[in-house]
Amino acid sequence: MKMTGFVLVLGLLCTGNDARAQESRMLATCRPASERTGPVGCWIIAHERLGEMPAAPLFWHLSTYASRTAADAEKVRGATVVEALDKVWMLAIAPTGSRTPGGTRVAEIGPLVVKAGTSYTAQYMEAIFPPGARTRPHTHPGPEAWYHEAGGVCLETPEGRDFGRAGDNGFIVPADRPMQLTVVGKEQRRSLVLILHETGKPASGFDTNWMPKGLCNE
């Protein structure tokens, strides 16, 4: 499992002058799926209050199903059924090795570092952005993870830069790490994103004194 500081795409800015870049400048924040205006953007597709976290390590489990009815029939504690990236998904926060018999296992991402005995909420997003899209510097009050279906990204943190591409076994964002993400390459980025944040705290924050050095512009 590759550990890094990765990011939910919020406060989108953009570079370049092509039509896709112009479209991206209009995407200022992650919005509820009910406000969706098109395929491109960051859309909040679900919230799930999980309650107090156990001491045992937890992982993000992603499985696909043939239909929503089939997924709903197997939904378990800590799981959420969503429709995103043209598929039906069951997304679950559970110990390693957890399985549901009717679904197709896609990924198990973790461990997710949380505070045992503290209540957490899972916020799930569908993120679709063109090359050149860039986030504002920001943090999250809890781990972030994502499953990357297509495209490539460059992440800058105070520790340096890193790259993520489709086929990686997910990324994990340590809590409170300042970061900025840029979509790189020629392909559209398509991802499912999890922010596992302490209940009662905003999922994302922009009150950071860290300024990126532009390492992802090189």
N, C-alpha and C positions, 0 to 999 in steps of 0.2 A: 504494500500500500504506500503510495507516494504521499508524503506529507508536505503541505505548503500553505501559504496564505492566499486563498482564493476568494472570490467575491461575487456577490449579487450585483447585477447591473442596475444601478440607480443613478439618477442625475446625469443622463446621457449627454455627452458632447460628441463632436465628430470632427474628423479631419478629411481633407479632400474636397473636390468640387463636383464629383459625379452625382448622378441623380439619386443613387442610394444614400450617399452622404447627406444630401439635402434633406431626404426623408428622415434620416436619423436625428437631425437637429431638433426635430419637433418632439422627440421622446424625452421628456424631462424627468419623469419619475416612474417607478413601478406602480401600476394602478390595478385595482380590482378587475377580475375578468369580466364583470358585468359592464365595465366601461370600455371594453375592447373596441378599437376602431379599425383593426386590420391585423394581419399575421405578424408584422414586425413590432417588437417591443418587449417589455417585461410585464407579465400579467400574474397577479396573485390569484392562484387557483384554489387554494384551500388553507385553512387554519385548523390545527388540531391541538387541543389542550391535553397534555399527556400526564399531568400531575407530577408528583415527586419522583425524582430519578433514583434508581437503585444503585448500589455500589458496583455491581457487575458491569463490565464493558458493554456498550450499546453500539449497534450498527444501523446504517440506513439500508433497508432492503427494497429493491425495485423489481417488480414482476409485471408482466403484461397478461391481459386476458382477452378472450375472443369477444366478450361483451361486458357491458356494465352490470347486467343482471348476474352473470357468472362471478364477477369480482365481488359484488355486494353479498352474494351468498357465502363467500369465504372470508369476509372481513372479520378481523380479530382485534383485540384490544391493542391500541397504539398504531392502528393502521388507518389509512385514508385512501379512498377510491377517487381517482380523478381521470379526466379525459384531456390529454395533452400530446403534442407532437404527433397527432393523427393516430393515437392509440389509447386504449383503456389501461390504466395502471393501478396497481395496489402499491402504495408507498407505506412502509412500516418502520418504526423505530423499535428494535428488538435485539436480543442477544444474537451472537453469531450462530450460523447454522439454522436459523428459523426458516421454515418452509411452509408454503400453502400448496396442496396437491394439484389444484386445478390451473394454476398459473404457470407461465414460462419465466423462469428466473433470468433476470437481466444483469443485475449487479448487487454486490454487498459491499458497502463503503463504510469504512471505519477503522479503528474505534473512534467514537465521538466523545471528546473529553467534556464532561459535565460535572456539576457539583452534586454529589449524592445527597439526597434529602431535600433538594431544592426543586421547586415546580418549574417546568419548562413547557413551552408551546412550540409546535412545529409550524413554520410558515413555508408553504410550497409555492414555487413560481415556475412558469414556463418562460424561458428567455430566448428570444430569436432576434439576432442583430446582424447587420451587414459588416463587412470588413471596414475598419476605420473607426467604428463606434468605440467610445471611451467613457469610463465612469469618472465621477468626481472622487477625490480621496475620501474614504469613509471607513467605518468600523462596524462590527456587530457584537452585541453583548451575549455571545454564545457561539458555538461552532457553526460554521457554514460548510456545506458540502454540495457537490453537484455531479450529476451524470451528464457527460458530454457526448451528444449523439453525432454532431457534425461540426466542422469548422475548427479554427485554431484561435488561441488566445495567448496573450502575454500579460503576466502579472508582475507589477512592481510593488515591493514592500520596502521598509527600511533595511531589510537584509539583502536586497538585490532584486533580481528578476528571475522569473521562471516561465516555462511554456507548458500549455496543455493542449491536447489534441484529441479528436475522436479516437476511441480505442483505449485510452488510458482508463485505469480502474478507479476513476473518480478522483476528486481532490477534496481535501479538508482544510477549512479555514480556522485557525486558532482564534479563540475569543479575543476581542479588543485589539486585533492587529490592524494598523492602518494599511490601506491598500488602494491600488488603482489598477483597473483592468482595461486592456485594449484588445479588440478583435483584430487578428492578423491573418494573413494569407488571402486567398481569393474566394473562399467559400463562406457562406452564411453560417454564423454560429447558431446551433440549436441545442438547448440544454434544459434539463430539469434541475432546479435549485432548491436546496433546503437551508433554512436558517432555523436552528434549534436554539431559541433564545429564552432567557429567564422570563417567566410569566410576569406581567406588570411592567416590563421595560420595553421601549420601542425596539423593533427588530433591527433597525439601522440608525446610525448616527453620523453626522457630518462635522461634529465639534472636535476636530483634530488639528494639531499644530504641524503635523507632518506634511511636507510638500514633496511630491515625486520629483526625481531628477530627469525624467524623460527617457529612462532606460529602454522603454518599449518603442521609442521612436527611432532607435538605431537600426 
